[in-house]
């Protein structure tokens, strides 16, 4: 997991190659800065001082960029903050665990709102619409991973028409670093993530094409079909990176698929999402694990019988900086289960 400690030597080497030997690596941001963002143009007149970050990933990116002191409020959390950022996160006002009100966001007097999902702030945002904030002189920056190649019309999770790639997260880090004029730090963070991804890939090279998996995010009711990962989201990227087959072939990001259907395709590994959210009963990882052991269908699956069930933070199943954590978790599990030989 990425921490505030010094990055790996490999990451440092990548940074040096990318930025050259000049101590003044990146050009300073020239304001006003105009960016294309999710089909809109946003203009930043100066480095933001009071940001409201709606969505755990966008908040954590700001923390990793050493910008916690610029975060005036946060919301949209699924679980605990990244390790080593507990202290800085404790000092940031939590506007809501998940969906803040429009009024609570305005009360913090933000000069920028960063958003992980258009579900929160977007054309049909539950917190507000982009236009509402922009009419008040507050630009809204949305994670490219939630709009590039994705249609969010109709609300909910939206439909991803093209496969997710970590380049979208790297773009978000790079653009946020530019907005706050901390480009060198942004390049360092990206280099570290890429180095970790490359190291994880090596662990499963021999397993390429030999094993399969299914990602279970949650279920509205335990007796109903679960939300599992299709091919186009972050879990699809994780599996492609590691050479593991995704047994769910639909392009839909989180389709509902019955356990009988999943059992027939017999995944080698079941990945179960862990989160603090309690919207549904199956949000609780303990409930998930009990179901797998007790249900007459799932209990007979070889993945359950062989204890090839992997618990993963739900944020790693979303297009976030934690997608790299997900790659590492699955690579380690393949090694532990002896499947990579």
Buried (B, 14 or more C-beta within 10 A) or exposed (E): EBEEEEBEEBBBEBBEEBBEEEEEBBEEBEEEBEBEBBEBEBEBEEBBEBBBBBBBBBBBBBBBBBBBEBBBBBBBBBBBBBEBBEEBBEEBEEBBEBBBBBEBBBBBEBBBBBBBBBBBBBEEBBBBBBEBBBEEEBBBBBBBBBBBBBEBEEEEBBBBEEEBBBEBBBBBBBBBBBBBBBBBBBBBBBBBBBBBBEBBBEBBEEBEEBBBBBBBBBBBEBEEBBBBBBBBBBBBBBBBBBBBBBBBEBBBBBBEBEBEEBBEEEBBBBBBBBBBBEEBBBBBBEBBBEBBEEBEBBEEBEBBEEEBBBBBBBBBBBBBBBBBBBBBBBBBBBBEBEBBE
